Amino acid sequence: MLMYVSVIMACAMIALAQPARAIEVPPSWQVYNVSNSDLPNNLVYRVEVDKLGRAWLSCGGLTLFDGSNWKNFSEFGVLQIGIASDNTVWCACDLFSGSLVHCDGVTATSYNDQNSNIPSNWVTGVTVDNDDRVWAGCSYTGIGELNDTTWTKHLGSQETGGGYVSMAHDKDNTIWAASGIMLHHYSNGAWASMTVPGLDDQSQAIRNILCDHDSSIWLGIDAKGLAHYKGGQWTFYSVESGELPDNMVYATALDSSGVLWVGTAKGLSSFDGTTWETRTKENWVLPDDRVRSIAVGADNSLWVGTERGLLHTAQSVVDVAETDAGSLGLVLSPNPVDGDAVAIRFSLPAPAQTEVEVYALSGERVAVVAAGALPTGDHSYSFDSRRLATGSYYCVVTTAGHRVAHIPFAIRR
């Protein structure tokens, strides 16, 4: 039976190179582990959340959790997960369990050097860019790009070395790859590489990459802490400089309000641009202090993978705008839909690149209502629902690559 917990308790205090202030406990939270759920392993190595709020996990294999049901694909040892626009996932898997795997939640397909032109079977990193191209970081051989059915090889062993290759992409569709102490990026058809300052041996290798909303880059570095690269300038955060509880940074994530979340070996840290705070199992609701993975859900809640289970906060643990339909005044009418025309209305508080999409409950995108740069203010669209079957759907509004509002609706004819 799943454990649902609502708590009211005194807030703990921390002092980490800033004035002490209360750590707010989320008003509602859940912990999943092997004892109270179908989570296959308490060590949650990776977690990513798709546009429908479903969690994809690496914990002794690939696992999909839709909020009620668990489905395990136990044959795959997953190192990194990338989510495509259709809510399917691409997984970088270890050498012995599948190379690159594509999963739609029902079936999983493996790509290797026997059935494709992937550069190597040793895939350690993956990202799916804004055009749904799949980029696979391959140890010892470089980087593979899958565009529809065509593979293209980038870089090589001399550039990427023989270690772990982590992948990411930013809102401008620049591809980022980290290998050892090197950081590579690809834009306008060309690669450029740089060495992270202060890294002089492989014991300080880059572990993960996070692209910020402003296209700056955050790097988690073994034994070094956290690095931020913006406009050609580097900033470092660590135990020594007073921001982090430990220099082993396993994971990073950004929520829709711009708060940075950092998973370390000694707790979960957050940075709102001014103040750092650290949450632990002593002062918060973490099942364990070793935070191996972090993802932000569609409602701005946190999914936190630890070595003793998975934490999900039912709503944000920081002060942020709502992310349900009310956040943009999103209205869909009539609802339920009993005719052909559907009116969709919402308001933007600031100019933004915006997509208005319709999804089936399976996760399949069935319609794009609007896509493009929109100004501040009210917006209205008419959607023709005639080609959709009777059933339940979601209307999703995404701005700057982040889902910020959604509303369920039904078609009844």
Secondary structure, DSSP 8 states (H G I E B T S, - for coil): --EEEE------EE-SSS--EE----SEEEEE-TTTS--S-S---EEEE-TTS-EEEESSSEEEE-SS-EEEETT--EEEEEE-TTS-EEEEE-TTTTBEEEE-SS-EEEE-TTTS--S-S-EEEEEE-TT--EEEEETTTEEEEEETTEEEEES-HHHHTTS-EEEEE-TT--EEEEETTEEEEEETTEEEEEE-TT--SGGG-EEEEEE-TTS-EEEEETTTEEEEEETTEEEEE-TTTTS-S-S-EEEEEE-TT--EEEEETTEEEEE-SS-EEEE-TTTS--S-S-EEEEEE-TTS-EEEEETTEEEEESS-SS-----SGGGTT-EEESSSB-SSEEEEEEEESS-EEEEEEEEETTS-EEEEEEEEEE-SEEEEEEEE-TTS-SEEEEEEEEETTEEEEEEEEEE--
